[in-house]
Amino acid sequence: MDLPLNIVIGNVISLIAGVFIILSMWVNDEKQAYKYQFLNAFILIISSVFFFSWTGVVTMAVAASRNAMVYFDRLTFSWTMFFIAVSVVFGLLVNTMGLVGVLPIIAIIQLSLCNYYLKTIKPIKISFIVNSAIYVIYFLAIWDISSASIESFTTLVGLVSLARLISSESNSA
């Protein structure tokens, strides 16, 4: 396939994945958030192939696996370290994009640690927002415009959802 066609196909697939990342930011239930995070990562594996982003394929496969384990309450410290090690080793081995290719690795380390340590929705939302900001930069750098747009919108949705959550907590206190 040629690059322009791959970019179009990858953007369409990424747009579908974007729906799930937005849903993960909006919900106030930890389990639902991780279900949507899983679906997003799984679909982004496919779009990463079209962008020839092998680091993206590796990190999204790790993210999908990790999110499934969080969803099923199976993520242990050992698994967290395993996912981080796999992401770093294989992510660096297949990185063809220099510093840009390191961004998904940084993002997966950040979110893996948050997945293990954070258990309530407010800090989980904050970790999702930080992760989305990292991915906005990455997606722009690889010309995945639909994902960059969706992640930017997702970050805003996350901020609004976080503000609503904080407001509802202060109103009920």
N, C-alpha and C positions, 0 to 999 in steps of 0.2 A: 504494500500500500504506500501511497505517497503521503508526505507530511501534512499538506493542507486537508486532505480527506480525513486523516487520522485525528487532526485537531478538531474538526467538526464532529466526528463521531464521539471522540473523547469528551467534548463539551456537552453533548446531548446526554451521555451516560452520567457525567458528573452532575448535571442538572437534576436528574432523577435522585441521585445520592443526596443532593442538597436538601431535598424535602425532609429526609430523615434526620439530618443534622439540625435543621430548624426545629423539628418536633422534639429532639432530645434537649434542646435548650428551653423549650416552652413548658414542658411538663414539670411538675413538682414532686414526682415520685422517682426515687432512685432507680428502681427496677425498670420502669418504663424508659427512663433516660438511657440506660445501658442497652436496652433492646434496640432503640433507635440508633444509638452509636454503633452497635454491631452491624445493622443493616447498611448504614452509611459506609463504614469501612469495607464491608464485603463488596458493595457496588463500586467503590473507588479502586479496588484491586483491578477490576475490569477496565475502568477508564485509564488507569495508569499504564496499562499495556499499550493503549492507543497513543499515549503521549511518549512512549518509549522511556518511561521513568521507572527503571527497574528498582531503584531505591523505594519509590512509591509502592510498587508491587509488594516488596518485602515488608515494609513498615505497615502497610494496610492489612496484609495477611496476619501479621503479629497483632495489630490492633483489633481485628475481627476476632481472632482467637482469644485474646485477653478480655475483650468485652463480653464474649460468651461466657467465659469463666466467672467474670464479675456478676453477670446476670444470674448464673446458677450457683452463686456463693461458693466458688471453688478456687478463687484466686488466693494463693498463699504467698508468703514472702519469697519462698524458693521459686515459685512460678514467676513472680514479678521480676526477680533477678534473671531468670532464664530468658524471659521476653526481652528484657533490656539487653542482655548479652547477644542474643540472636539479632536484634535490631542493629546494634552497633557493628558487630562482625560482618554480617551479611549486607547490611546497608552500606557500609564502607567498601566492601568488596565489589558490589555492583554499581556503585556511584559513578556515573559518567558526567555529572553536572557540577563538579567542584563544590564550592561552598554552598551553592543552592541545594545540592543533593544531600547536604548534611542537615538542612532544616527539618525534614521529616524525622530524622533520627533524634534530633533534639526534642521535637514535639512528642515523639513516642516515649522517650525517657520521662519527660515531664508528666505526661498523662498516666503512664504506668505507675509511677510513684504515687500520684494522686489517687489512682484507682485503688491502690492497696491501703493507703493511709487515711483517706477521707471517707467518711461513712454517712454524713448528713448532706442534705440537698444544697444548702447555701455554699459551703466550700466546694462542693462538686461543681456547681454552676460556675463559680469563679475559675476553677481549673479548666472547664470547658471554654470559657471566654478567652483565657490566656492561650489555650491550644489553638483556638480559631484564629487568633491574631497571628500566630506563627504561620499557620497554613495560608492566610491571606497573602503573605509575602511570598511563600513558596509557589502558590498557584499563579500569581502574577509573573513570577520569574520563568515558569515553564509554559506560559501562554494559555493556561487553562482559565480562560476569562469567566466562564460560567461558574466554576468552583470559587474563583476569587470573589465574584459578585455574591454568590450564595453565602460564602463564609463571612463576607463583610456584613451582609444582612443578618446572618446568624449571630454575629457578635452583637449587633444592635438588639436583636430579639433577646439574646441572653442578658444584656444589660437591663432592658425593660423588665424582663421576667425577674431578674434579681432584685430590682427596685421594688417591684410589686410584692415579692416575697418578704423583703425587709419591712415594707410598709404594713403588710398584713400581720407580721410578727409584732411590730410596735403597737398596732391597733388592738391586738388581742392581749397585750401585756398590761 
